[in-house]
Amino acid sequence: MAIKHLLFLLAIFVSACNPLWARPAINGTFDPPSNVYVCLDLPDAQLPGARVAVEAWNESLKQWKHIIPINGNQGACTYWVHEASKPVDSDSHALAWASRIGGNEISMRKGWYEIDVTGILLHELGHAFGAQHVAGTLMNAVHQYPGRTCPDIVTVAQVAAWNHIDLDLLSWCY
Protein backbone atom coordinates (compact mmCIF):
# COMPACT_ATOMS: atom_id res chain seq x y z
CA MET A 1 0.00 0.00 0.00
CA ALA A 2 2.84 2.42 0.79
CA ILE A 3 4.43 1.76 -2.60
CA LYS A 4 1.13 2.63 -4.29
CA HIS A 5 1.07 5.99 -2.53
CA LEU A 6 4.74 6.64 -3.27
CA LEU A 7 4.22 5.96 -6.98
CA PHE A 8 1.20 8.22 -6.97
CA LEU A 9 3.22 10.98 -5.31
CA LEU A 10 5.90 10.59 -7.97
CA ALA A 11 3.24 10.93 -10.66
CA ILE A 12 2.12 14.20 -9.09
CA PHE A 13 5.57 15.72 -9.30
CA VAL A 14 6.06 14.87 -12.97
CA SER A 15 2.57 15.89 -14.02
CA ALA A 16 1.87 19.45 -15.11
CA CYS A 17 -1.87 19.06 -15.71
CA ASN A 18 -4.72 21.09 -14.32
CA PRO A 19 -5.99 19.83 -10.95
CA LEU A 20 -7.94 16.59 -11.18
CA TRP A 21 -9.46 14.95 -8.15
CA ALA A 22 -8.46 11.43 -7.15
CA ARG A 23 -11.44 9.23 -6.40
CA PRO A 24 -11.57 7.87 -2.86
CA ALA A 25 -12.17 4.19 -2.28
CA ILE A 26 -15.67 3.12 -1.33
CA ASN A 27 -15.95 1.65 2.13
CA GLY A 28 -19.37 0.18 2.93
CA THR A 29 -18.63 0.06 6.66
CA PHE A 30 -17.64 3.72 6.98
CA ASP A 31 -19.99 5.76 9.17
CA PRO A 32 -21.74 8.71 7.51
CA PRO A 33 -19.64 11.87 7.82
CA SER A 34 -20.38 14.27 10.63
CA ASN A 35 -20.87 17.98 9.97
CA VAL A 36 -18.02 20.40 10.63
CA TYR A 37 -18.78 24.13 10.46
CA VAL A 38 -16.21 26.70 9.35
CA CYS A 39 -17.39 30.17 10.32
CA LEU A 40 -16.05 32.78 7.93
CA ASP A 41 -15.95 36.01 9.88
CA LEU A 42 -14.38 38.00 7.02
CA PRO A 43 -15.36 41.03 4.92
CA ASP A 44 -17.87 40.30 2.14
CA ALA A 45 -15.24 40.87 -0.54
CA GLN A 46 -13.13 37.98 0.85
CA LEU A 47 -15.96 35.47 1.32
CA PRO A 48 -16.00 34.02 -2.24
CA GLY A 49 -12.31 33.06 -2.05
CA ALA A 50 -12.72 31.71 1.47
CA ARG A 51 -15.71 29.59 0.39
CA VAL A 52 -13.64 28.07 -2.44
CA ALA A 53 -11.05 26.96 0.14
CA VAL A 54 -13.67 25.44 2.44
CA GLU A 55 -15.43 23.69 -0.45
CA ALA A 56 -12.10 22.24 -1.67
CA TRP A 57 -11.43 20.75 1.76
CA ASN A 58 -14.99 19.43 1.82
CA GLU A 59 -14.36 17.68 -1.52
CA SER A 60 -11.20 16.17 -0.09
CA LEU A 61 -12.55 15.07 3.30
CA LYS A 62 -16.24 14.49 2.57
CA GLN A 63 -16.21 10.76 3.31
CA TRP A 64 -14.85 11.57 6.78
CA LYS A 65 -16.29 15.04 7.58
CA HIS A 66 -18.77 17.25 5.76
CA ILE A 67 -17.19 20.73 5.87
CA ILE A 68 -19.83 23.47 5.78
CA PRO A 69 -19.00 27.19 5.47
CA ILE A 70 -21.07 29.66 7.50
CA ASN A 71 -20.88 33.44 7.16
CA GLY A 72 -20.05 35.24 10.40
CA ASN A 73 -19.19 33.97 13.86
CA GLN A 74 -22.02 31.81 15.11
CA GLY A 75 -22.32 29.36 17.98
CA ALA A 76 -22.19 26.36 15.63
CA CYS A 77 -18.55 27.03 14.64
CA THR A 78 -16.15 24.10 14.74
CA TYR A 79 -13.50 26.33 13.17
CA TRP A 80 -13.44 30.12 13.26
CA VAL A 81 -11.76 32.16 10.51
CA HIS A 82 -11.39 35.88 11.24
CA GLU A 83 -9.24 38.90 10.46
CA ALA A 84 -6.45 39.99 12.79
CA SER A 85 -4.29 43.09 12.68
CA LYS A 86 -0.88 41.56 13.47
CA PRO A 87 0.69 38.20 14.34
CA VAL A 88 0.78 37.23 17.99
CA ASP A 89 4.28 35.77 17.72
CA SER A 90 7.54 37.09 16.33
CA ASP A 91 6.78 36.29 12.66
CA SER A 92 6.17 39.78 11.33
CA HIS A 93 5.75 38.45 7.76
CA ALA A 94 2.90 36.03 8.49
CA LEU A 95 -0.05 36.37 6.10
CA ALA A 96 -2.25 34.21 8.35
CA TRP A 97 -1.88 31.63 11.12
CA ALA A 98 -3.73 28.82 12.84
CA SER A 99 -3.95 28.74 16.62
CA ARG A 100 -2.04 25.41 16.52
CA ILE A 101 -1.82 22.19 14.53
CA GLY A 102 -5.26 20.68 15.03
CA GLY A 103 -6.55 23.98 16.46
CA ASN A 104 -9.87 25.64 15.70
CA GLU A 105 -9.01 29.32 15.20
CA ILE A 106 -7.52 30.80 12.04
CA SER A 107 -6.41 34.42 11.90
CA MET A 108 -6.10 36.12 8.51
CA ARG A 109 -3.84 39.18 8.63
CA LYS A 110 -5.77 42.21 7.41
CA GLY A 111 -4.09 43.85 4.44
CA TRP A 112 -1.88 40.79 3.75
CA TYR A 113 -4.00 37.66 3.11
CA GLU A 114 -6.06 39.35 0.42
CA ILE A 115 -3.37 38.56 -2.19
CA ASP A 116 -4.58 34.93 -2.31
CA VAL A 117 -7.53 34.32 0.01
CA THR A 118 -8.20 30.82 -1.31
CA GLY A 119 -4.62 29.56 -1.24
CA ILE A 120 -3.79 31.05 2.14
CA LEU A 121 -6.97 29.73 3.76
CA LEU A 122 -6.41 26.29 2.17
CA HIS A 123 -2.99 26.27 3.87
CA GLU A 124 -4.31 27.40 7.26
CA LEU A 125 -7.21 24.92 7.18
CA GLY A 126 -4.55 22.28 6.50
CA HIS A 127 -2.98 23.22 9.86
CA ALA A 128 -6.36 23.13 11.58
CA PHE A 129 -7.02 19.65 10.18
CA GLY A 130 -3.56 18.40 11.26
CA ALA A 131 -0.95 19.22 8.59
CA GLN A 132 2.49 20.71 9.23
CA HIS A 133 4.80 22.65 6.90
CA VAL A 134 6.26 20.60 4.03
CA ALA A 135 8.31 22.27 1.30
CA GLY A 136 6.93 22.16 -2.23
CA THR A 137 3.33 21.45 -1.19
CA LEU A 138 0.27 23.42 -0.15
CA MET A 139 1.86 23.38 3.31
CA ASN A 140 5.05 25.16 2.18
CA ALA A 141 6.15 27.45 5.03
CA VAL A 142 6.43 30.47 2.69
CA HIS A 143 3.57 31.39 0.37
CA GLN A 144 4.99 30.53 -3.06
CA TYR A 145 2.16 28.97 -5.00
CA PRO A 146 -0.61 31.52 -5.61
CA GLY A 147 -3.73 30.19 -7.24
CA ARG A 148 -3.94 26.82 -5.48
CA THR A 149 -7.52 25.66 -5.33
CA CYS A 150 -7.26 22.24 -3.68
CA PRO A 151 -5.17 20.22 -1.21
CA ASP A 152 -2.44 17.94 -2.58
CA ILE A 153 -1.76 14.32 -1.62
CA VAL A 154 1.05 15.13 0.82
CA THR A 155 -1.16 17.54 2.74
CA VAL A 156 -4.15 15.17 2.74
CA ALA A 157 -1.88 12.30 3.85
CA GLN A 158 -0.78 14.39 6.85
CA VAL A 159 -4.41 15.11 7.74
CA ALA A 160 -5.23 11.41 7.45
CA ALA A 161 -2.30 10.45 9.68
CA TRP A 162 -3.05 13.14 12.28
CA ASN A 163 -6.69 12.04 12.51
CA HIS A 164 -6.01 8.27 12.19
CA ILE A 165 -8.06 8.00 8.99
CA ASP A 166 -7.43 5.66 6.09
CA LEU A 167 -6.02 7.75 3.24
CA ASP A 168 -8.10 5.70 0.79
CA LEU A 169 -11.22 7.38 2.20
CA LEU A 170 -9.99 10.83 1.21
CA SER A 171 -9.28 12.58 -2.08
CA TRP A 172 -6.89 15.25 -3.31
CA CYS A 173 -6.04 17.04 -6.50
CA TYR A 174 -2.96 16.50 -8.58
N, CA, C and O of each residue as an XYZ file, in Angstrom:
696
protein
N       0.827     -1.192      0.000
C       0.000      0.000      0.000
C       0.870      1.254      0.000
O       0.540      2.223     -0.684
N       1.963      1.259      0.744
C       2.840      2.424      0.794
C       3.497      2.674     -0.559
O       3.707      3.825     -0.943
N       3.821      1.608     -1.281
C       4.434      1.755     -2.598
C       3.441      2.417     -3.553
O       3.823      3.262     -4.362
N       2.163      2.030     -3.456
C       1.125      2.625     -4.292
C       1.075      4.134     -4.083
O       0.978      4.894     -5.047
N       1.138      4.563     -2.846
C       1.071      5.994     -2.535
C       2.346      6.710     -2.968
O       2.291      7.858     -3.410
N       3.487      6.048     -2.845
C       4.741      6.640     -3.269
C       4.761      6.837     -4.784
O       5.194      7.882     -5.268
N       4.296      5.837     -5.530
C       4.217      5.963     -6.977
C       3.257      7.066     -7.388
O       3.510      7.804     -8.340
N       2.169      7.167     -6.670
C       1.202      8.219     -6.970
C       1.809      9.584     -6.712
O       1.604     10.510     -7.496
N       2.550      9.723     -5.630
C       3.218     10.982     -5.310
C       4.227     11.342     -6.396
O       4.339     12.506     -6.781
N       4.957     10.352     -6.888
C       5.902     10.592     -7.968
C       5.179     11.078     -9.217
O       5.673     11.964     -9.914
N       4.024     10.510     -9.503
C       3.242     10.931    -10.664
C       2.797     12.382    -10.529
O       2.696     13.096    -11.526
N       2.535     12.814     -9.318
C       2.123     14.199     -9.086
C       3.244     15.157     -9.462
O       3.007     16.181    -10.103
N       4.453     14.825     -9.064
C       5.570     15.722     -9.295
C       5.948     15.825    -10.766
O       6.470     16.859    -11.183
N       5.706     14.799    -11.560
C       6.062     14.866    -12.967
C       4.904     15.334    -13.833
O       5.083     15.591    -15.024
N       3.740     15.446    -13.257
C       2.568     15.885    -14.018
C       2.442     17.397    -13.956
O       2.683     18.008    -12.915
N       2.064     17.996    -15.073
C       1.867     19.446    -15.109
C       0.450     19.769    -15.567
O       0.215     20.805    -16.189
N      -0.479     18.896    -15.263
C      -1.866     19.058    -15.710
C      -2.641     19.958    -14.753
O      -2.188     20.255    -13.648
N      -3.812     20.381    -15.201
C      -4.722     21.090    -14.316
C      -5.153     20.155    -13.202
O      -5.090     18.938    -13.372
N      -5.593     20.691    -12.055
C      -5.995     19.827    -10.951
C      -7.120     18.871    -11.347
O      -8.129     19.271    -11.927
N      -6.914     17.612    -11.019
C      -7.935     16.588    -11.181
C      -8.064     15.893     -9.836
O      -7.062     15.658     -9.161
N      -9.250     15.572     -9.453
C      -9.462     14.951     -8.154
C      -9.265     13.450     -8.244
O      -9.740     12.812     -9.184
N      -8.567     12.883     -7.268
C      -8.463     11.432     -7.151
C      -9.763     10.935     -6.535
O     -10.346     11.608     -5.686
N     -10.210      9.786     -6.950
C     -11.443      9.227     -6.398
C     -11.123      8.407     -5.157
O     -10.255      7.535     -5.200
N     -11.809      8.674     -4.058
C     -11.573      7.872     -2.858
C     -12.176      6.475     -3.021
O     -13.109      6.266     -3.797
N     -11.623      5.541     -2.277
C     -12.167      4.192     -2.280
C     -13.535      4.189     -1.612
O     -13.825      5.055     -0.787
N     -14.362      3.240     -1.956
C     -15.672      3.123     -1.333
C     -15.566      2.122     -0.200
O     -15.059      1.015     -0.386
N     -16.034      2.500      0.949
C     -15.953      1.649      2.130
C     -17.357      1.517      2.699
O     -17.861      2.451      3.323
N     -17.994      0.373      2.492
C     -19.369      0.177      2.934
C     -19.556      0.205      4.435
O     -20.685      0.347      4.904
N     -18.483      0.073      5.208
C     -18.627      0.065      6.659
C     -18.350      1.420      7.283
O     -18.466      1.580      8.498
N     -17.986      2.397      6.464
C     -17.643      3.718      6.977
C     -18.901      4.447      7.437
O     -19.896      4.498      6.714
N     -18.854      5.008      8.637
C     -19.993      5.765      9.166
C     -20.224      7.010      8.324
O     -19.281      7.557      7.752
N     -21.468      7.461      8.244
C     -21.737      8.708      7.512
C     -20.920      9.854      8.122
O     -20.711      9.893      9.334
N     -20.467     10.771      7.292
C     -19.639     11.867      7.816
C     -20.431     12.791      8.735
O     -21.618     13.038      8.524
N     -19.753     13.287      9.746
C     -20.377     14.270     10.630
C     -20.156     15.663     10.040
O     -19.251     15.865      9.230
N     -20.977     16.607     10.447
C     -20.866     17.983      9.966
C     -19.827     18.753     10.769
O     -19.760     18.653     11.994
N     -19.026     19.517     10.053
C     -18.024     20.400     10.632
C     -18.297     21.782     10.055
O     -18.384     21.934      8.837
N     -18.432     22.783     10.906
C     -18.781     24.129     10.464
C     -17.577     25.052     10.538
O     -16.928     25.166     11.578
N     -17.285     25.712      9.415
C     -16.212     26.697      9.348
C     -16.873     28.063      9.236
O     -17.444     28.403      8.200
N     -16.793     28.837     10.301
C     -17.393     30.172     10.319
C     -16.410     31.167      9.708
O     -15.283     31.327     10.177
N     -16.864     31.820      8.663
C     -16.047     32.777      7.930
C     -16.426     34.186      8.358
O     -17.344     34.793      7.808
N     -15.711     34.688      9.339
C     -15.947     36.013      9.883
C     -14.994     36.991      9.185
O     -14.085     37.547      9.801
N     -15.230     37.184      7.884
C     -14.377     38.000      7.023
C     -15.230     39.019      6.282
O     -16.450     38.868      6.213
N     -14.601     40.064      5.721
C     -15.362     41.032      4.919
C     -16.005     40.344      3.710
O     -15.485     39.352      3.200
N     -17.126     40.878      3.267
C     -17.872     40.298      2.144
C     -17.007     40.076      0.912
O     -17.179     39.083      0.207
N     -16.085     40.984      0.647
C     -15.239     40.869     -0.539
C     -14.336     39.633     -0.488
O     -13.918     39.138     -1.535
N     -14.032     39.132      0.697
C     -13.130     37.982      0.848
C     -13.876     36.653      0.952
O     -13.258     35.591      0.876
N     -15.188     36.701      1.124
C     -15.962     35.467      1.318
C     -15.938     34.513      0.117
O     -15.826     33.306      0.329
N     -16.037     34.985     -1.124
C     -16.001     34.020     -2.237
C     -14.721     33.175     -2.259
O     -14.790     31.959     -2.439
N     -13.576     33.797     -2.082
C     -12.309     33.057     -2.055
C     -12.220     32.114     -0.873
O     -11.703     31.004     -0.993
N     -12.725     32.557      0.274
C     -12.716     31.711      1.466
C     -13.625     30.499      1.275
O     -13.281     29.393      1.692
N     -14.782     30.703      0.648
C     -15.709     29.590      0.392
C     -15.099     28.553     -0.549
O     -15.332     27.356     -0.384
N     -14.318     29.003     -1.535
C     -13.641     28.066     -2.435
C     -12.696     27.162     -1.636
O     -12.636     25.956     -1.874
N     -11.964     27.750     -0.693
C     -11.047     26.962      0.141
C     -11.803     25.934      0.976
O     -11.403     24.772      1.043
N     -12.884     26.352      1.606
C     -13.669     25.436      2.442
C     -14.281     24.330      1.582
O     -14.271     23.163      1.973
N     -14.805     24.688      0.431
C     -15.429     23.693     -0.448
C     -14.388     22.702     -0.987
O     -14.706     21.530     -1.190
N     -13.162     23.152     -1.220
C     -12.101     22.244     -1.665
C     -11.768     21.230     -0.581
O     -11.595     20.045     -0.866
N     -11.677     21.697      0.671
C     -11.427     20.752      1.760
C     -12.617     19.814      1.943
O     -12.431     18.644      2.277
N     -13.821     20.304      1.733
C     -14.986     19.430      1.819
C     -14.892     18.325      0.764
O     -15.172     17.163      1.056
N     -14.505     18.681     -0.444
C     -14.357     17.682     -1.516
C     -13.323     16.628     -1.125
O     -13.492     15.443     -1.411
N     -12.267     17.069     -0.477
C     -11.197     16.166     -0.093
C     -11.575     15.257      1.079
O     -11.216     14.080      1.091
N     -12.285     15.790      2.045
C     -12.546     15.070      3.299
C     -13.968     14.552      3.446
O     -14.318     14.023      4.501
N     -14.798     14.691      2.416
C     -16.238     14.488      2.573
C     -16.662     13.076      2.985
O     -17.779     12.904      3.473
N     -15.825     12.078      2.809
C     -16.207     10.757      3.308
C     -15.907     10.622      4.806
O     -16.347      9.668      5.449
N     -15.163     11.576      5.348
C     -14.851     11.572      6.778
C     -15.643     12.660      7.503
O     -16.299     12.389      8.508
N     -15.579     13.886      6.992
C     -16.286     15.036      7.576
C     -16.931     15.839      6.461
O     -16.353     15.989      5.384
N     -18.102     16.344      6.709
C     -18.773     17.246      5.761
C     -18.479     18.660      6.233
O     -18.997     19.090      7.263
N     -17.651     19.389      5.487
C     -17.193     20.731      5.867
C     -18.176     21.753      5.306
O     -18.367     21.833      4.093
N     -18.793     22.528      6.178
C     -19.832     23.470      5.777
C     -19.403     24.892      6.141
O     -19.145     25.172      7.311
N     -19.323     25.797      5.152
C     -18.996     27.192      5.474
C     -20.228     27.936      5.973
O     -21.338     27.728      5.481
N     -20.017     28.801      6.951
C     -21.074     29.656      7.500
C     -20.526     31.076      7.531
O     -19.391     31.290      7.957
N     -21.308     32.037      7.091
C     -20.880     33.439      7.164
C     -21.021     33.945      8.589
O     -22.035     33.701      9.242
N     -20.014     34.644      9.066
C     -20.052     35.243     10.396
C     -19.550     34.306     11.471
O     -19.105     33.194     11.184
N     -19.625     34.757     12.707
C     -19.186     33.974     13.862
C     -20.419     33.556     14.639
O     -20.991     34.348     15.387
N     -20.819     32.327     14.461
C     -22.022     31.812     15.113
C     -21.649     30.724     16.105
O     -20.525     30.221     16.089
N     -22.571     30.368     16.949
C     -22.321     29.362     17.976
C     -22.019     27.977     17.443
O     -21.452     27.156     18.165
N     -22.380     27.692     16.199
C     -22.186     26.359     15.633
C     -20.768     26.143     15.102
O     -20.481     25.076     14.560
N     -19.892     27.108     15.240
C     -18.555     27.026     14.638
C     -17.726     25.892     15.230
O     -17.586     25.777     16.448
N     -17.182     25.062     14.352
C     -16.155     24.101     14.740
C     -14.800     24.783     14.561
O     -13.890     24.623     15.375
N     -14.690     25.546     13.477
C     -13.495     26.333     13.170
C     -13.935     27.767     12.926
O     -14.989     28.016     12.340
N     -13.114     28.707     13.383
C     -13.442     30.124     13.256
C     -12.323     30.814     12.486
O     -11.164     30.795     12.899
N     -12.693     31.433     11.346
C     -11.755     32.162     10.506
C     -12.100     33.647     10.621
O     -13.229     34.049     10.339
N     -11.136     34.448     11.031
C     -11.394     35.877     11.240
C     -10.169     36.694     10.858
O      -9.079     36.150     10.681
N     -10.353     37.994     10.733
C      -9.244     38.901     10.461
C      -8.541     39.264     11.758
O      -9.160     39.322     12.820
N      -7.251     39.507     11.659
C      -6.450     39.987     12.785
C      -5.536     41.079     12.258
O      -5.221     41.107     11.069
N      -5.111     41.977     13.133
C      -4.288     43.094     12.675
C      -2.807     42.774     12.623
O      -2.103     43.317     11.772
N      -2.305     41.911     13.502
C      -0.883     41.562     13.468
C      -0.678     40.197     14.124
O      -1.489     39.764     14.943
N       0.417     39.522     13.754
C       0.690     38.199     14.342
C       0.931     38.293     15.841
O       1.436     39.300     16.337
N       0.572     37.253     16.544
C       0.776     37.227     17.993
C       2.198     36.805     18.351
O       2.645     37.046     19.472
N       2.912     36.181     17.421
C       4.281     35.770     17.716
C       5.278     36.684     17.006
O       4.924     37.784     16.582
N       6.490     36.240     16.882
C       7.540     37.086     16.329
C       7.606     37.085     14.805
O       8.464     37.767     14.244
N       6.742     36.354     14.116
C       6.779     36.290     12.658
C       6.049     37.492     12.064
O       4.839     37.447     11.842
N       6.787     38.550     11.814
C       6.168     39.782     11.328
C       5.743     39.695      9.869
O       5.087     40.610      9.372
N       6.099     38.614      9.166
C       5.746     38.454      7.758
C       4.583     37.491      7.547
O       4.240     37.188      6.404
N       3.978     37.011      8.610
C       2.895     36.033      8.489
C       1.679     36.646      7.799
O       1.229     37.731      8.166
N       1.153     35.942      6.797
C      -0.053     36.373      6.101
C      -1.297     35.923      6.861
O      -2.341     36.573      6.810
N      -1.167     34.805      7.565
C      -2.252     34.212      8.348
C      -1.627     33.162      9.258
O      -0.461     32.806      9.087
N      -2.395     32.664     10.226
C      -1.876     31.632     11.118
C      -3.035     30.891     11.773
O      -4.116     31.444     11.979
N      -2.782     29.639     12.092
C      -3.729     28.817     12.836
C      -3.304     28.857     14.303
O      -2.125     29.029     14.610
N      -4.265     28.697     15.195
C      -3.949     28.743     16.616
C      -2.937     27.667     16.999
O      -2.117     27.880     17.893
N      -2.985     26.508     16.329
C      -2.038     25.414     16.521
C      -2.381     24.319     15.512
O      -3.437     24.362     14.881
N      -1.502     23.352     15.363
C      -1.824     22.189     14.533
C      -3.008     21.492     15.202
O      -2.945     21.155     16.384
N      -4.063     21.282     14.462
C      -5.264     20.680     15.033
C      -6.130     21.663     15.801
O      -7.104     21.264     16.440
N      -5.783     22.956     15.745
C      -6.548     23.977     16.462
C      -7.804     24.378     15.719
O      -8.065     23.889     14.619
N      -8.587     25.268     16.318
C      -9.869     25.637     15.698
C      -9.996     27.120     15.356
O     -11.069     27.563     14.946
N      -8.937     27.886     15.515
C      -9.007     29.319     15.198
C      -7.963     29.661     14.145
O      -6.794     29.294     14.262
N      -8.411     30.374     13.111
C      -7.519     30.803     12.038
C      -7.623     32.320     11.919
O      -8.708     32.876     11.748
N      -6.475     32.970     12.013
C      -6.407     34.420     11.900
C      -5.828     34.789     10.545
O      -4.761     34.307     10.162
N      -6.532     35.639      9.828
C      -6.100     36.116      8.515
C      -5.650     37.566      8.695
O      -6.440     38.405      9.127
N      -4.408     37.866      8.372
C      -3.837     39.185      8.629
C      -4.382     40.227      7.657
O      -4.123     40.179      6.454
N      -5.135     41.159      8.206
C      -5.768     42.212      7.415
C      -4.713     42.979      6.616
O      -3.690     43.407      7.151
N      -4.994     43.142      5.309
C      -4.088     43.851      4.437
C      -2.996     42.973      3.840
O      -2.210     43.449      3.020
N      -2.927     41.692      4.234
C      -1.885     40.789      3.749
C      -2.467     39.554      3.055
O      -2.001     39.178      1.979
N      -3.473     38.921      3.652
C      -3.999     37.664      3.113
C      -4.802     37.860      1.831
O      -5.043     36.900      1.099
N      -5.210     39.070      1.560
C      -6.065     39.349      0.416
C      -5.392     39.040     -0.933
O      -6.073     38.956     -1.955
N      -4.080     38.872     -0.943
C      -3.375     38.565     -2.192
C      -3.763     37.193     -2.748
O      -3.662     36.968     -3.954
N      -4.204     36.279     -1.891
C      -4.584     34.928     -2.312
C      -5.437     34.294     -1.216
O      -4.993     33.378     -0.524
N      -6.638     34.780     -1.069
C      -7.526     34.320      0.009
C      -7.678     32.799     -0.029
O      -7.533     32.133      0.996
N      -7.966     32.258     -1.195
C      -8.205     30.821     -1.306
C      -6.969     30.014     -0.914
O      -7.055     29.120     -0.072
N      -5.836     30.320     -1.511
C      -4.619     29.557     -1.241
C      -4.161     29.666      0.201
O      -3.745     28.674      0.799
N      -4.234     30.853      0.758
C      -3.790     31.046      2.138
C      -4.732     30.343      3.112
O      -4.275     29.734      4.079
N      -6.039     30.420      2.869
C      -6.971     29.726      3.758
C      -6.877     28.210      3.585
O      -7.011     27.478      4.566
N      -6.653     27.723      2.370
C      -6.415     26.286      2.174
C      -5.269     25.828      3.074
O      -5.379     24.813      3.762
N      -4.173     26.582      3.065
C      -2.994     26.268      3.874
C      -3.343     26.257      5.366
O      -3.019     25.304      6.074
N      -3.995     27.302      5.834
C      -4.313     27.398      7.265
C      -5.322     26.334      7.703
O      -5.216     25.800      8.807
N      -6.289     26.026      6.853
C      -7.207     24.922      7.178
C      -6.435     23.606      7.249
O      -6.763     22.732      8.051
N      -5.414     23.469      6.411
C      -4.550     22.285      6.503
C      -3.967     22.143      7.899
O      -3.948     21.045      8.455
N      -3.484     23.256      8.477
C      -2.978     23.222      9.857
C      -4.090     22.820     10.824
O      -3.889     21.970     11.692
N      -5.246     23.428     10.671
C      -6.359     23.132     11.578
C      -6.758     21.660     11.510
O      -7.157     21.080     12.520
N      -6.655     21.056     10.337
C      -7.017     19.651     10.179
C      -5.867     18.705     10.531
O      -6.067     17.491     10.573
N      -4.652     19.244     10.788
C      -3.557     18.403     11.263
C      -2.282     18.395     10.453
O      -1.386     17.610     10.767
N      -2.143     19.220      9.430
C      -0.946     19.217      8.587
C       0.104     20.212      9.085
O      -0.223     21.271      9.622
N       1.362     19.847      8.893
C       2.493     20.705      9.226
C       3.124     21.233      7.943
O       2.722     20.850      6.844
N       4.110     22.110      8.084
C       4.796     22.647      6.899
C       5.619     21.569      6.201
O       6.360     20.823      6.841
N       5.476     21.501      4.879
C       6.259     20.604      4.026
C       6.594     21.383      2.762
O       5.697     21.860      2.065
N       7.865     21.511      2.470
C       8.310     22.273      1.301
C       7.742     21.684      0.005
O       7.632     20.467     -0.149
N       7.387     22.575     -0.914
C       6.928     22.159     -2.228
C       5.485     21.696     -2.304
O       5.052     21.186     -3.338
N       4.735     21.864     -1.226
C       3.333     21.447     -1.188
C       2.467     22.635     -0.791
O       2.969     23.741     -0.595
N       1.179     22.401     -0.675
C       0.270     23.418     -0.147
C       0.765     23.914      1.209
O       0.556     25.076      1.558
N       1.414     23.051      1.964
C       1.862     23.384      3.311
C       3.276     23.969      3.340
O       3.920     23.958      4.390
N       3.765     24.475      2.219
C       5.048     25.162      2.180
C       5.035     26.286      3.218
O       4.036     26.993      3.345
N       6.117     26.458      3.951
C       6.151     27.453      5.033
C       6.039     28.884      4.521
O       5.544     29.756      5.235
N       6.490     29.138      3.294
C       6.426     30.468      2.693
C       5.451     30.405      1.529
O       5.506     29.479      0.719
N       4.573     31.370      1.443
C       3.573     31.387      0.368
C       4.256     31.579     -0.975
O       4.726     32.670     -1.295
N       4.305     30.490     -1.772
C       4.989     30.534     -3.059
C       4.098     30.120     -4.217
O       4.468     30.324     -5.373
N       2.965     29.559     -3.950
C       2.155     28.966     -5.001
C       0.782     29.623     -5.075
O      -0.213     28.988     -4.726
N       0.699     30.871     -5.518
C      -0.610     31.515     -5.608
C      -1.507     30.781     -6.601
O      -1.033     30.209     -7.581
N      -2.780     30.808     -6.336
C      -3.731     30.188     -7.242
C      -4.089     28.753     -6.921
O      -4.862     28.142     -7.659
N      -3.554     28.190     -5.846
C      -3.942     26.824     -5.478
C      -5.416     26.804     -5.129
O      -5.932     27.710     -4.475
N      -6.082     25.752     -5.579
C      -7.518     25.661     -5.330
C      -7.919     24.344     -4.678
O      -9.108     24.069     -4.517
N      -6.930     23.522     -4.300
C      -7.263     22.239     -3.677
C      -6.045     21.686     -2.949
O      -4.909     22.020     -3.285
N      -6.285     20.835     -1.946
C      -5.173     20.225     -1.215
C      -4.517     19.096     -2.015
O      -5.194     18.355     -2.729
N      -3.199     18.974     -1.888
C      -2.436     17.938     -2.582
C      -2.346     16.670     -1.728
O      -2.756     16.667     -0.567
N      -1.815     15.609     -2.304
C      -1.756     14.316     -1.624
C      -0.915     14.359     -0.346
O      -1.279     13.732      0.649
N       0.194     15.084     -0.360
C       1.051     15.129      0.823
C       0.306     15.774      1.986
O       0.376     15.297      3.118
N      -0.401     16.851      1.704
C      -1.165     17.543      2.740
C      -2.300     16.659      3.254
O      -2.497     16.541      4.464
N      -3.038     16.044      2.346
C      -4.149     15.172      2.740
C      -3.622     13.961      3.508
O      -4.268     13.508      4.454
N      -2.472     13.434      3.123
C      -1.885     12.301      3.848
C      -1.547     12.692      5.284
O      -1.725     11.893      6.203
N      -1.059     13.917      5.480
C      -0.784     14.385      6.846
C      -2.071     14.469      7.666
O      -2.109     14.059      8.826
N      -3.118     15.002      7.050
C      -4.413     15.114      7.739
C      -4.927     13.723      8.100
O      -5.433     13.510      9.201
N      -4.797     12.781      7.171
C      -5.231     11.406      7.445
C      -4.448     10.813      8.611
O      -5.033     10.195      9.500
N      -3.140     10.995      8.613
C      -2.302     10.449      9.682
C      -2.628     11.097     11.030
O      -2.761     10.402     12.037
N      -2.756     12.408     11.047
C      -3.048     13.137     12.284
C      -4.365     12.659     12.902
O      -4.479     12.524     14.120
N      -5.350     12.408     12.046
C      -6.690     12.041     12.511
C      -6.943     10.536     12.505
O      -8.062     10.094     12.769
N      -5.909      9.744     12.206
C      -6.013      8.274     12.188
C      -7.118      7.807     11.241
O      -7.986      7.016     11.610
N      -7.060      8.320     10.006
C      -8.057      8.002      8.993
C      -7.351      7.318      7.830
O      -6.234      7.693      7.473
N      -7.978      6.348      7.256
C      -7.430      5.662      6.085
C      -7.371      6.643      4.918
O      -8.387      7.226      4.541
N      -6.199      6.823      4.356
C      -6.018      7.752      3.241
C      -6.903      7.400      2.062
O      -7.282      8.283      1.293
N      -7.243      6.116      1.901
C      -8.101      5.696      0.793
C      -9.523      6.253      0.889
O     -10.273      6.197     -0.086
N      -9.898      6.783      2.044
C     -11.217      7.378      2.199
C     -11.245      8.834      1.751
O     -12.318      9.419      1.602
N     -10.075      9.419      1.538
C      -9.988     10.831      1.212
C      -9.585     11.034     -0.238
O      -9.188     10.087     -0.917
N      -9.686     12.260     -0.711
C      -9.277     12.575     -2.081
C      -8.441     13.841     -2.076
O      -8.400     14.563     -1.079
N      -7.786     14.106     -3.171
C      -6.893     15.246     -3.311
C      -6.814     15.592     -4.784
O      -7.295     14.840     -5.631
N      -6.218     16.708     -5.086
C      -6.036     17.036     -6.500
C      -4.566     16.871     -6.852
O      -3.689     16.899     -5.989
N      -4.332     16.704     -8.106
C      -2.957     16.502     -8.585
C      -2.826     17.041     -9.984
O      -1.748     16.971    -10.574
